[in-house]
Amino acid sequence: MKTLHCEIDSDGVALITLDDASKPMNVVSADFIDEFIAVIEQVAGDAAIKGAIVTSGKPHFMAGADLNYILGVLGSALTLKQAYEFSQKPSAMHRRLESCGKPFVAALNGLALGGGFELALACHHRVIVDDAKAIVGLPEVTVGLLPGSGGTQRLARMIGVEKSLPILLEGKTVGPSEALKLGLVDRVVPAETLLAAAREWILGTPNPVRLWDHKGYRGNNGLLNPSIVEIMSYRPAQIAAQTQRNYPAPIAILDCLFEGTLLPFDRALKLESKHFARLMCDSVARNLIRTTFVNKREAGKLRRPPQVPKSTVTKLGVIGAGLMGSGIAYVAAAAGMQVVLLDRRLELAVDGRQYSVKLLEKAVQRGKSTQKDAEAILSRITPSADYKDLAACELVIEAVFEDMGVKAEVTAAAEAAIAGTALFASNTSTLPITDLAAASARPGQFIGLHFFSPVERMPLVEVIMGKNTSEETLAKSLDFVAQLRMTPILVNDARGFYTSRVFQTFIHEAMKMLEDGVEPAFIENAARGAGFPMGPLALLDEVSIELPWKIVQQTKEALGAAFVKPCAYGVMQRMLNEIKRLGRRSGGGFYDYPVDAPKRLWTGLAIAFPPELEQPSLQSLERRFLYIQALETARCMEEGVILQAADADVGALLAWGFPTWTGGPLSLIDTVGIAKFTAECEGLAKAHGVRYLPSPWLRERAARGQPFYETPAQAGKAPAPCAA
Ligand code: NAD
């Protein structure tokens, strides 16, 4: 067998060891299900076998489903019936395990999540190793699904509906002691006695029967008690408000709990499979899994030139100890690198190091770091004003003022101090990398590494290739980003690169809506309704309207006669020059910021931009926010600014919070259907302006029906649903 092996000892106890040699972690895959069904039948059918222990040959018990496998199935245009059968096979497997007449014990030697923990729940008894890393839980909701192999039903019957809610709806995971308290496991034991404890239980419990299989079972833990009924009466509305109805999984989980716990167990399992099938046939699960798990994990790997040997940065130079430089120094030191943090004067560099001091003080206070670790991180950051200190750095990143002249000056000074093999990177947010590299004596070793603010909370780096950046520099830069445990997206040099360019369309569209007479509160609510974390007018106030205005002015200067005014030009000009409300830091912008109350939309907006009597529909505004950004992303693909749909989607989610349920702007186009999307954009262009006009490239792509992601079905490699 490929995924497990089974040995029977002299007492007749079968030891089933999960150990998939092809994977670092045991996962639920088609092979695993087939092999586990076979081993259950072996245990059930052999009179000499008294019972079975299920454990793992790897450091962890089992993670959830193999997400690549699930993604393959989700991409294969499943019918509801196929999706139901897909879910029923492992569900029936677990049911057979618990009703086959022989005792099964899960000996959890490490983490057991998702499908792995569902298997443990199906066993008659659970023993877990006393190790904080051995967490258990059912986090399927985070990938847009639910535990569809009996997990919702067993959990609710074992620990009650109320205690199940955080585990199922929030994907909360718990360590061994809390798992014991909650009733998720039966015993916590030291690692060396794990198997002995499991064996002891089997030999003492020859014919266990699950609670719900006892005659006359009418529900446990107050399934029908009034407090549960009360929870069920407000929780759906609460979830709808939290998720803006963009995520169907939490509501489906509630349905499984409420309806399922009123049904006999076997009917409840069927109900759970039906809900699971619906989620599988919805685009949200596919989009979530593809972008936030598979593509995020693969980011950077696919495009890393394989011929370049793997590299590590032991010493990093950071020039400019302001907001960004200080953040970069912190994350690099936290990842184990020595860091020289250099500024014009030593006291500025020392100030920059204080950023790390403050972050680490908070981390220690909150128990997220120990004093010893915090001191070790700080000891790795050396403030300096002397370029000679950069001598041993393999990589230097500049984060000085956004000014060509200043950047050219520090590039030359750094290159004079560092080794000929060292790389130089710019953290510029707007200046073309190729132009900045003109100040370098070795443009092949010059690259853009665009971090986001605050660096320690934004785990994305836009890696920008200049015209002359070498493949070796790219490979080494991707290795550096991996060392930071951040996600890279690869971008070619172009105005605004990728993230700033598409993000601008979001805030510009909001300002255009305001000018067109849409109520400001409606604009903010529509963006949040579509799934953006913050309203665009509030966002504009945070960054200050000066920033997008500066970008527009730079573009105007660079493009000369070819410059086209963006749709928000008039609003920006008025807010800056006439109304003079720039944003939060300057006392107010689209919002007022009273000292003793929460911010509120500035009432003067109604006079400056009078709202129309008749307002557009909420859906039409949501669609405009999503479509304008998707269209700009498609233009970035067309122009080769972005090379892979995966980079575009991962970048959009991580950089500016494009709604996760869509999977990203290109996943959104694929979900709508490229032909329908293009046709709808043509309609929007008629109503709102040429910025919505799809390019001939996109129209041709739509005519060919060519999506941005080739589904497994189209590639002719759709895996068959695993049901027989
Ligand atoms: P900042 O003004 O906070 O810091 C700039 C630092 O550079 C200051 O400490 C300054 O003393 C130092 N500096 C200036 N000239 C120098 C010189 N000749 N030698 C050494 N040090 C010098 O700016 P910031 O917000 O950290 O931005 C830095 C860079 O990062 C800019 O290129 C900016 O576009 C880019 N960026 C900023 C953000 C952001 O959100 N702030 C995000 C991404 C990228």
Residues whose N, C-alpha, C, O or C-beta is under 5 A from the ligand:
A	BS01	NAD	I319 G320 A321 G322 L323 M324 G325 L342 D343 R344 L348 A399 V400 F401 E402 V406 N427 T428 S429 F451 F452 S453
